[in-house]
């Protein structure tokens, strides 16, 4: 069978054979997602002075074969690859400069989680067939996480963490936090807000990757339910944005410039806010929460953290105490936490890594028909990366959600490579 394909803006036509779907093992995906099955704080292993969570063990098992796949013939390095390495390198350099060898253990763990998650995703999940081999166990694990969250909610306490702590002798669970007279579910995550953020990102992935309407409704609805169980303001608002993006795409599907138009509108809104508001970033942060008191508290955190960052903008303070009543207790932003630990260059490199992975590609005609699922997968993981960046303004990511961010960036970068170098 042959198919006549068109070269788009190049005005070429040629007969090409459609791609044959590959059969991909789901084992790498299961090993990468195993960190969601067991809570990191309650299930840990110690190797000498190294503390290994289940998520880190999964990465260690996969990272060497993943790198081997990434450097083999036919694969290509992207700008995001170098930037991801730059993030990890700067983390080590800044931490060593600030605190010496004592900070390298914690820095190594955080570097392994982010860079390891990125490299494993880049190596194993290349092309739509491989990415669907990730999505298949991703569905099951997400259903498991939401089911356990329901147990938390119905029991009125963090029963999942209590059970794993009793079984494995790990860290004692958090004290349950109540909102609207319901306990905020955490499931296998370290905090309810992390559960909500994960469900928001998963919702975006399922909305655009699932091909059947019933399947789309089932899995996205499950994620919305999980987000509701977490009772977290920022993830709930982010989830609403994801749903609006899906409706926007569905309504304007016939218009190729719909995403460019949306970007222009959003940029215009940001410029207006910056021109009108006395405290532009504070205005945005405060409006990411339902509770004005919570929004005000987050503005206090941003003001205090910004002042502290300016005192050591290049290298930060590693994991040392900041001698500040609020900042030594809680910092509700992944961008602020890493700026304080490793300086502004690390934040700059992290932002560039995200942006480089989602840059559009002007495809060259090469006589190969593109997999019809590739465009929707690109949208799915672009939204995943963007929502992680956006929600991170009021949420700090650690343990598995920090790994998951690296995984989403890695998959999106692989989709970009697949579009650039299809053969």
TIDRENFI-285959 format. One record per residue (C-alpha): residue number from 1; residue in one letter; x, y, z. Coordinates in steps of 0.05 Angstrom, whole numbers, plus 5000, padded with zeros to 4 digits. Each point is the difference from the previous one (the first is absolute). Layout:
% residues N
+-----+------+------+------+------+
:  nr : rest :    X :    Y :    Z :
+-----+------+------+------+------+
: NUM :    a :    X :    Y :    Z :
...
+-----+------+------+------+------+
% end
This chain:
% residues 423
+-----+------+------+------+------+
:  nr : rest :    X :    Y :    Z :
+-----+------+------+------+------+
:   1 :    x : 5000 : 5000 : 5000 :
:   2 :    x : 5025 : 5070 : 4984 :
:   3 :    x : 4977 : 5068 : 5020 :
:   4 :    x : 5009 : 5066 : 4964 :
:   5 :    x : 5025 : 5052 : 5048 :
:   6 :    x : 5009 : 5074 : 4991 :
:   7 :    x : 5059 : 5041 : 5020 :
:   8 :    x : 4958 : 5057 : 5030 :
:   9 :    x : 5033 : 5067 : 4992 :
:  10 :    x : 5054 : 4968 : 4955 :
:  11 :    x : 4948 : 4983 : 4947 :
:  12 :    x : 5026 : 4929 : 4989 :
:  13 :    x : 4963 : 4935 : 4990 :
:  14 :    x : 5027 : 4930 : 5003 :
:  15 :    x : 4978 : 4929 : 5012 :
:  16 :    x : 5021 : 4972 : 5067 :
:  17 :    x : 4984 : 4940 : 5042 :
:  18 :    x : 4964 : 5012 : 5066 :
:  19 :    x : 5039 : 4986 : 5063 :
:  20 :    x : 4990 : 4931 : 5030 :
:  21 :    x : 4981 : 5006 : 5074 :
:  22 :    x : 5054 : 4973 : 5046 :
:  23 :    x : 4987 : 4952 : 5057 :
:  24 :    x : 5032 : 5031 : 5062 :
:  25 :    x : 5011 : 4970 : 5068 :
:  26 :    x : 4965 : 5033 : 5058 :
:  27 :    x : 5053 : 4977 : 5050 :
:  28 :    x : 5040 : 5066 : 4998 :
:  29 :    x : 4936 : 5039 : 5013 :
:  30 :    x : 4982 : 4956 : 5059 :
:  31 :    x : 5070 : 5008 : 5030 :
:  32 :    x : 4996 : 5075 : 4989 :
:  33 :    x : 4931 : 5006 : 5031 :
:  34 :    x : 5013 : 4954 : 5059 :
:  35 :    x : 5015 : 5061 : 5042 :
:  36 :    x : 4925 : 5015 : 4998 :
:  37 :    x : 4982 : 4932 : 5028 :
:  38 :    x : 5037 : 5007 : 5067 :
:  39 :    x : 5004 : 5066 : 5038 :
:  40 :    x : 5071 : 5028 : 5000 :
:  41 :    x : 5000 : 5025 : 5072 :
:  42 :    x : 4975 : 4933 : 5029 :
:  43 :    x : 5039 : 4951 : 4956 :
:  44 :    x : 5074 : 5013 : 4997 :
:  45 :    x : 5064 : 4959 : 4994 :
:  46 :    x : 5068 : 5021 : 5025 :
:  47 :    x : 5065 : 4983 : 4963 :
:  48 :    x : 5058 : 5026 : 5042 :
:  49 :    x : 4983 : 5074 : 5008 :
:  50 :    x : 4954 : 5002 : 4940 :
:  51 :    x : 4924 : 5001 : 5010 :
:  52 :    x : 4964 : 4965 : 4944 :
:  53 :    x : 4926 : 5009 : 4987 :
:  54 :    x : 4964 : 4951 : 4954 :
:  55 :    x : 4998 : 5053 : 4946 :
:  56 :    x : 5075 : 5009 : 5002 :
:  57 :    x : 5011 : 4925 : 4998 :
:  58 :    x : 4957 : 4996 : 4937 :
:  59 :    x : 5043 : 5054 : 4967 :
:  60 :    x : 5065 : 4967 : 5020 :
:  61 :    x : 4977 : 4935 : 4967 :
:  62 :    x : 4982 : 5035 : 4935 :
:  63 :    x : 5049 : 5057 : 4991 :
:  64 :    x : 5058 : 4962 : 4969 :
:  65 :    x : 4959 : 4964 : 4946 :
:  66 :    x : 4962 : 5065 : 4989 :
:  67 :    x : 5064 : 5038 : 4985 :
:  68 :    x : 5024 : 4943 : 4956 :
:  69 :    x : 4936 : 5007 : 4959 :
:  70 :    x : 5006 : 5075 : 4997 :
:  71 :    x : 5071 : 5000 : 4971 :
:  72 :    x : 4990 : 4943 : 4950 :
:  73 :    x : 4998 : 5012 : 4925 :
:  74 :    x : 4938 : 5035 : 4975 :
:  75 :    x : 4988 : 5041 : 5063 :
:  76 :    x : 5018 : 5074 : 5005 :
:  77 :    x : 5018 : 5045 : 5058 :
:  78 :    x : 4955 : 5060 : 5011 :
:  79 :    x : 5011 : 5067 : 5034 :
:  80 :    x : 4957 : 4977 : 5058 :
:  81 :    x : 5049 : 4942 : 5012 :
:  82 :    x : 5058 : 5047 : 5011 :
:  83 :    x : 4957 : 5047 : 5042 :
:  84 :    x : 4977 : 4942 : 5045 :
:  85 :    x : 5072 : 4981 : 5012 :
:  86 :    x : 5014 : 5073 : 5014 :
:  87 :    x : 4946 : 5001 : 5054 :
:  88 :    x : 5032 : 4941 : 5036 :
:  89 :    x : 5071 : 5026 : 4991 :
:  90 :    x : 4982 : 5068 : 5028 :
:  91 :    x : 4965 : 4969 : 5060 :
:  92 :    x : 5064 : 4962 : 5018 :
:  93 :    x : 5046 : 5060 : 4988 :
:  94 :    x : 4957 : 5049 : 5040 :
:  95 :    x : 4989 : 4952 : 5058 :
:  96 :    x : 5074 : 4982 : 5005 :
:  97 :    x : 5020 : 5073 : 4997 :
:  98 :    x : 4950 : 5019 : 5055 :
:  99 :    x : 5004 : 4941 : 5049 :
: 100 :    x : 5056 : 4955 : 4976 :
: 101 :    x : 4996 : 4924 : 4998 :
: 102 :    x : 4946 : 4997 : 5053 :
: 103 :    x : 4947 : 5024 : 4950 :
: 104 :    x : 5018 : 4951 : 4944 :
: 105 :    x : 4958 : 4942 : 5026 :
: 106 :    x : 4934 : 5038 : 4999 :
: 107 :    x : 5020 : 5035 : 4935 :
: 108 :    x : 5016 : 4934 : 4968 :
: 109 :    x : 4932 : 4972 : 5018 :
: 110 :    x : 4963 : 5060 : 4970 :
: 111 :    x : 5044 : 4999 : 4938 :
: 112 :    x : 4988 : 4925 : 4991 :
: 113 :    x : 4925 : 5009 : 5005 :
: 114 :    x : 4995 : 5056 : 4948 :
: 115 :    x : 5055 : 4983 : 4951 :
: 116 :    x : 4989 : 4925 : 5009 :
: 117 :    x : 4925 : 5006 : 4986 :
: 118 :    x : 5015 : 5043 : 4939 :
: 119 :    x : 5053 : 4952 : 4971 :
: 120 :    x : 4958 : 4938 : 5011 :
: 121 :    x : 4941 : 5032 : 4965 :
: 122 :    x : 5045 : 5025 : 4943 :
: 123 :    x : 5031 : 4931 : 4991 :
: 124 :    x : 4941 : 4954 : 5004 :
: 125 :    x : 4940 : 5040 : 4977 :
: 126 :    x : 5017 : 5021 : 4929 :
: 127 :    x : 4942 : 5003 : 4952 :
: 128 :    x : 4925 : 4991 : 5009 :
: 129 :    x : 5002 : 4924 : 5008 :
: 130 :    x : 5051 : 5004 : 5056 :
: 131 :    x : 4962 : 5057 : 5034 :
: 132 :    x : 4936 : 4959 : 5000 :
: 133 :    x : 5040 : 4945 : 5034 :
: 134 :    x : 5010 : 5052 : 5055 :
: 135 :    x : 4927 : 5023 : 5001 :
: 136 :    x : 4973 : 4929 : 5008 :
: 137 :    x : 5030 : 4988 : 5070 :
: 138 :    x : 4992 : 5074 : 5014 :
: 139 :    x : 4924 : 4990 : 4998 :
: 140 :    x : 5003 : 4942 : 5049 :
: 141 :    x : 5046 : 5036 : 5049 :
: 142 :    x : 4957 : 5063 : 4998 :
: 143 :    x : 4938 : 4960 : 5015 :
: 144 :    x : 5037 : 4967 : 5059 :
: 145 :    x : 5022 : 5068 : 5026 :
: 146 :    x : 4930 : 5030 : 4997 :
: 147 :    x : 4969 : 4938 : 5032 :
: 148 :    x : 5048 : 5006 : 5059 :
: 149 :    x : 4984 : 5074 : 5004 :
: 150 :    x : 4926 : 4982 : 5008 :
: 151 :    x : 5019 : 4955 : 5058 :
: 152 :    x : 5034 : 5060 : 5033 :
: 153 :    x : 4939 : 5043 : 4990 :
: 154 :    x : 4950 : 4949 : 5025 :
: 155 :    x : 5041 : 4980 : 5061 :
: 156 :    x : 5010 : 5072 : 5023 :
: 157 :    x : 5075 : 4991 : 5007 :
: 158 :    x : 5061 : 4985 : 4957 :
: 159 :    x : 4988 : 4926 : 5006 :
: 160 :    x : 5044 : 4981 : 4940 :
: 161 :    x : 5062 : 5032 : 5029 :
: 162 :    x : 4983 : 4971 : 5069 :
: 163 :    x : 4995 : 4930 : 4970 :
: 164 :    x : 5066 : 5004 : 4962 :
: 165 :    x : 5035 : 5031 : 5059 :
: 166 :    x : 4977 : 4942 : 5045 :
: 167 :    x : 5019 : 4948 : 4948 :
: 168 :    x : 5069 : 5027 : 4982 :
: 169 :    x : 5019 : 5039 : 5063 :
: 170 :    x : 5011 : 5064 : 4961 :
: 171 :    x : 4988 : 5073 : 5017 :
: 172 :    x : 4937 : 5016 : 5039 :
: 173 :    x : 4944 : 5027 : 4956 :
: 174 :    x : 4980 : 5073 : 4999 :
: 175 :    x : 4945 : 5024 : 5045 :
: 176 :    x : 4935 : 5001 : 4960 :
: 177 :    x : 4980 : 5068 : 4973 :
: 178 :    x : 4925 : 5016 : 4996 :
: 179 :    x : 4965 : 5046 : 4951 :
: 180 :    x : 4924 : 5007 : 4993 :
: 181 :    x : 4994 : 4948 : 5056 :
: 182 :    x : 5034 : 4947 : 4956 :
: 183 :    x : 5070 : 4974 : 5008 :
: 184 :    x : 5046 : 5020 : 4943 :
: 185 :    x : 5021 : 4934 : 4968 :
: 186 :    x : 5074 : 4988 : 4986 :
: 187 :    x : 5000 : 4927 : 4976 :
: 188 :    x : 5072 : 4978 : 4987 :
: 189 :    x : 5026 : 5072 : 4994 :
: 190 :    x : 5034 : 5039 : 5056 :
: 191 :    x : 4947 : 5055 : 5001 :
: 192 :    x : 4929 : 5010 : 4973 :
: 193 :    x : 5023 : 5056 : 4955 :
: 194 :    x : 5047 : 4953 : 4964 :
: 195 :    x : 4943 : 4951 : 4988 :
: 196 :    x : 4958 : 5056 : 4971 :
: 197 :    x : 5056 : 5024 : 4955 :
: 198 :    x : 5013 : 4929 : 4974 :
: 199 :    x : 4926 : 4990 : 4985 :
: 200 :    x : 4997 : 5066 : 4963 :
: 201 :    x : 5058 : 4982 : 4955 :
: 202 :    x : 4974 : 4929 : 4989 :
: 203 :    x : 4932 : 5030 : 4981 :
: 204 :    x : 5033 : 5041 : 4945 :
: 205 :    x : 5038 : 4939 : 4974 :
: 206 :    x : 4938 : 4956 : 4997 :
: 207 :    x : 4955 : 5053 : 4968 :
: 208 :    x : 5046 : 5006 : 4940 :
: 209 :    x : 5031 : 4931 : 4995 :
: 210 :    x : 4938 : 4956 : 5007 :
: 211 :    x : 4969 : 4988 : 4932 :
: 212 :    x : 4930 : 4974 : 5019 :
: 213 :    x : 4951 : 5049 : 5031 :
: 214 :    x : 4977 : 4952 : 5054 :
: 215 :    x : 5072 : 4984 : 5020 :
: 216 :    x : 5016 : 5074 : 5000 :
: 217 :    x : 4941 : 5015 : 5045 :
: 218 :    x : 5017 : 4942 : 5048 :
: 219 :    x : 5073 : 5015 : 5012 :
: 220 :    x : 4995 : 5076 : 4999 :
: 221 :    x : 4940 : 4997 : 5047 :
: 222 :    x : 5039 : 4954 : 5047 :
: 223 :    x : 5055 : 5052 : 5003 :
: 224 :    x : 4952 : 5057 : 5013 :
: 225 :    x : 4971 : 4958 : 5057 :
: 226 :    x : 5070 : 4989 : 5029 :
: 227 :    x : 5013 : 5074 : 4996 :
: 228 :    x : 4936 : 5014 : 5038 :
: 229 :    x : 5020 : 4951 : 5054 :
: 230 :    x : 5064 : 5039 : 5012 :
: 231 :    x : 4960 : 5064 : 5014 :
: 232 :    x : 5059 : 5042 : 4977 :
: 233 :    x : 4987 : 5069 : 4970 :
: 234 :    x : 5057 : 5006 : 4950 :
: 235 :    x : 4991 : 4930 : 4969 :
: 236 :    x : 4924 : 5010 : 4996 :
: 237 :    x : 5008 : 5065 : 4962 :
: 238 :    x : 5054 : 4969 : 4956 :
: 239 :    x : 4953 : 4941 : 4986 :
: 240 :    x : 4946 : 5050 : 4979 :
: 241 :    x : 5050 : 5032 : 4953 :
: 242 :    x : 5016 : 4932 : 4970 :
: 243 :    x : 4926 : 4987 : 4987 :
: 244 :    x : 4992 : 5068 : 4968 :
: 245 :    x : 5060 : 4987 : 4955 :
: 246 :    x : 4968 : 4935 : 4977 :
: 247 :    x : 4934 : 5034 : 4984 :
: 248 :    x : 5038 : 5056 : 4964 :
: 249 :    x : 5037 : 4949 : 4957 :
: 250 :    x : 4937 : 4961 : 4985 :
: 251 :    x : 4961 : 5063 : 4980 :
: 252 :    x : 5055 : 5027 : 4954 :
: 253 :    x : 5029 : 4935 : 4976 :
: 254 :    x : 4994 : 5021 : 4926 :
: 255 :    x : 5042 : 5062 : 5011 :
: 256 :    x : 5075 : 4986 : 4995 :
: 257 :    x : 5019 : 5065 : 5035 :
: 258 :    x : 4958 : 4989 : 5062 :
: 259 :    x : 5059 : 4989 : 5047 :
: 260 :    x : 5039 : 5059 : 4973 :
: 261 :    x : 4938 : 5043 : 5011 :
: 262 :    x : 4994 : 4975 : 5071 :
: 263 :    x : 5073 : 5015 : 5015 :
: 264 :    x : 4991 : 5072 : 4974 :
: 265 :    x : 4938 : 5009 : 5044 :
: 266 :    x : 5035 : 4973 : 5062 :
: 267 :    x : 5061 : 5044 : 4987 :
: 268 :    x : 4955 : 5060 : 4993 :
: 269 :    x : 4965 : 4984 : 5066 :
: 270 :    x : 5067 : 4994 : 5036 :
: 271 :    x : 5024 : 5066 : 4972 :
: 272 :    x : 4936 : 5034 : 5023 :
: 273 :    x : 5007 : 4971 : 5070 :
: 274 :    x : 5072 : 5023 : 5004 :
: 275 :    x : 4980 : 5070 : 4977 :
: 276 :    x : 4940 : 5008 : 5046 :
: 277 :    x : 5015 : 4961 : 5064 :
: 278 :    x : 5045 : 5030 : 5053 :
: 279 :    x : 5027 : 4930 : 5016 :
: 280 :    x : 4992 : 4961 : 4934 :
: 281 :    x : 5028 : 4933 : 5023 :
: 282 :    x : 4965 : 5007 : 5066 :
: 283 :    x : 4934 : 5012 : 4964 :
: 284 :    x : 5009 : 4936 : 4960 :
: 285 :    x : 5021 : 4959 : 5061 :
: 286 :    x : 4942 : 5025 : 5043 :
: 287 :    x : 4949 : 4983 : 4946 :
: 288 :    x : 5024 : 4927 : 4996 :
: 289 :    x : 4965 : 4985 : 5066 :
: 290 :    x : 4928 : 4999 : 5022 :
: 291 :    x : 5015 : 5026 : 5070 :
: 292 :    x : 5024 : 5073 : 5002 :
: 293 :    x : 5038 : 4986 : 5065 :
: 294 :    x : 5039 : 4944 : 4966 :
: 295 :    x : 5014 : 5047 : 4941 :
: 296 :    x : 5025 : 5054 : 5047 :
: 297 :    x : 5045 : 4951 : 5036 :
: 298 :    x : 5030 : 4978 : 4933 :
: 299 :    x : 5014 : 5072 : 4983 :
: 300 :    x : 5038 : 5007 : 5066 :
: 301 :    x : 5041 : 4938 : 4981 :
: 302 :    x : 5017 : 5029 : 4932 :
: 303 :    x : 5020 : 5067 : 5028 :
: 304 :    x : 5044 : 4969 : 5054 :
: 305 :    x : 5031 : 4949 : 4953 :
: 306 :    x : 5015 : 5051 : 4946 :
: 307 :    x : 5037 : 5043 : 5050 :
: 308 :    x : 5040 : 4940 : 5024 :
: 309 :    x : 5016 : 4978 : 4929 :
: 310 :    x : 5028 : 5068 : 4983 :
: 311 :    x : 5050 : 4992 : 5056 :
: 312 :    x : 5030 : 4939 : 4966 :
: 313 :    x : 4973 : 4999 : 4929 :
: 314 :    x : 5052 : 4955 : 4967 :
: 315 :    x : 5009 : 4941 : 5047 :
: 316 :    x : 4944 : 5003 : 5051 :
: 317 :    x : 5006 : 4968 : 5068 :
: 318 :    x : 4999 : 4925 : 4984 :
: 319 :    x : 4962 : 4965 : 5056 :
: 320 :    x : 5021 : 5047 : 5056 :
: 321 :    x : 4949 : 5034 : 5044 :
: 322 :    x : 4981 : 5070 : 4978 :
: 323 :    x : 4988 : 5028 : 5070 :
: 324 :    x : 4931 : 5025 : 4981 :
: 325 :    x : 4936 : 4981 : 5036 :
: 326 :    x : 4959 : 4987 : 4937 :
: 327 :    x : 5053 : 4976 : 4952 :
: 328 :    x : 5027 : 4948 : 5048 :
: 329 :    x : 4929 : 4972 : 5009 :
: 330 :    x : 4969 : 4999 : 4931 :
: 331 :    x : 5013 : 5026 : 4930 :
: 332 :    x : 4941 : 4987 : 4954 :
: 333 :    x : 5035 : 5006 : 4933 :
: 334 :    x : 5048 : 4953 : 4964 :
: 335 :    x : 5032 : 5059 : 4965 :
: 336 :    x : 5014 : 5036 : 5066 :
: 337 :    x : 5026 : 4937 : 5035 :
: 338 :    x : 5052 : 4985 : 4946 :
: 339 :    x : 5019 : 5072 : 4992 :
: 340 :    x : 5015 : 5003 : 5074 :
: 341 :    x : 5038 : 4934 : 4998 :
: 342 :    x : 5040 : 5007 : 4936 :
: 343 :    x : 4993 : 5072 : 4976 :
: 344 :    x : 4966 : 5034 : 4941 :
: 345 :    x : 5043 : 4967 : 4946 :
: 346 :    x : 4970 : 4932 : 5018 :
: 347 :    x : 4930 : 5029 : 4993 :
: 348 :    x : 5018 : 5031 : 4934 :
: 349 :    x : 5027 : 4933 : 4974 :
: 350 :    x : 4939 : 4963 : 5026 :
: 351 :    x : 4952 : 5048 : 4965 :
: 352 :    x : 5040 : 4995 : 4935 :
: 353 :    x : 4999 : 4923 : 5004 :
: 354 :    x : 4924 : 5002 : 5004 :
: 355 :    x : 4993 : 5050 : 4943 :
: 356 :    x : 5050 : 4965 : 4955 :
: 357 :    x : 4961 : 4935 : 5005 :
: 358 :    x : 4935 : 5031 : 4975 :
: 359 :    x : 5027 : 5044 : 4944 :
: 360 :    x : 4961 : 4989 : 4935 :
: 361 :    x : 5034 : 4964 : 4943 :
: 362 :    x : 4995 : 5019 : 4926 :
: 363 :    x : 5000 : 4930 : 4970 :
: 364 :    x : 5038 : 4987 : 4937 :
: 365 :    x : 4969 : 4954 : 4948 :
: 366 :    x : 5033 : 4932 : 5003 :
: 367 :    x : 4950 : 4955 : 4966 :
: 368 :    x : 4974 : 4970 : 5065 :
: 369 :    x : 4928 : 5008 : 5023 :
: 370 :    x : 4998 : 5026 : 5071 :
: 371 :    x : 4966 : 4956 : 5051 :
: 372 :    x : 4930 : 5030 : 5009 :
: 373 :    x : 5006 : 4996 : 5076 :
: 374 :    x : 5065 : 5041 : 5003 :
: 375 :    x : 4967 : 5070 : 4997 :
: 376 :    x : 4952 : 4985 : 5057 :
: 377 :    x : 5056 : 4969 : 5042 :
: 378 :    x : 5041 : 5063 : 4989 :
: 379 :    x : 4942 : 5042 : 5025 :
: 380 :    x : 4990 : 4953 : 5060 :
: 381 :    x : 5071 : 5004 : 5025 :
: 382 :    x : 5008 : 5074 : 4983 :
: 383 :    x : 4941 : 5014 : 5046 :
: 384 :    x : 5031 : 4953 : 5052 :
: 385 :    x : 5066 : 5039 : 5000 :
: 386 :    x : 4966 : 5069 : 4999 :
: 387 :    x : 4953 : 4982 : 5057 :
: 388 :    x : 5058 : 4974 : 5042 :
: 389 :    x : 5036 : 5066 : 4988 :
: 390 :    x : 4938 : 5041 : 5016 :
: 391 :    x : 4976 : 4962 : 5061 :
: 392 :    x : 5071 : 5002 : 5027 :
: 393 :    x : 4990 : 5074 : 5014 :
: 394 :    x : 4961 : 4980 : 5063 :
: 395 :    x : 5021 : 4927 : 5010 :
: 396 :    x : 5068 : 4970 : 5017 :
: 397 :    x : 5016 : 4933 : 4968 :
: 398 :    x : 5040 : 4946 : 5034 :
: 399 :    x : 5010 : 4925 : 4998 :
: 400 :    x : 4958 : 4968 : 4945 :
: 401 :    x : 4967 : 5063 : 4972 :
: 402 :    x : 5070 : 5029 : 4988 :
: 403 :    x : 5017 : 4936 : 4962 :
: 404 :    x : 4934 : 5005 : 4962 :
: 405 :    x : 5017 : 5070 : 4976 :
: 406 :    x : 5065 : 4974 : 4970 :
: 407 :    x : 4962 : 4942 : 4968 :
: 408 :    x : 4948 : 5046 : 4967 :
: 409 :    x : 5055 : 5045 : 4973 :
: 410 :    x : 5038 : 4940 : 4974 :
: 411 :    x : 4940 : 4970 : 4964 :
: 412 :    x : 4983 : 5068 : 4969 :
: 413 :    x : 5072 : 5008 : 4977 :
: 414 :    x : 4998 : 4930 : 4968 :
: 415 :    x : 4936 : 5019 : 4963 :
: 416 :    x : 5037 : 5061 : 4975 :
: 417 :    x : 5059 : 4958 : 4976 :
: 418 :    x : 4952 : 4951 : 4967 :
: 419 :    x : 4968 : 5057 : 4961 :
: 420 :    x : 5068 : 5029 : 4979 :
: 421 :    x : 5034 : 4936 : 4979 :
: 422 :    x : 4948 : 4950 : 4976 :
: 423 :    x : 5031 : 4949 : 4954 :
+-----+------+------+------+------+
% end
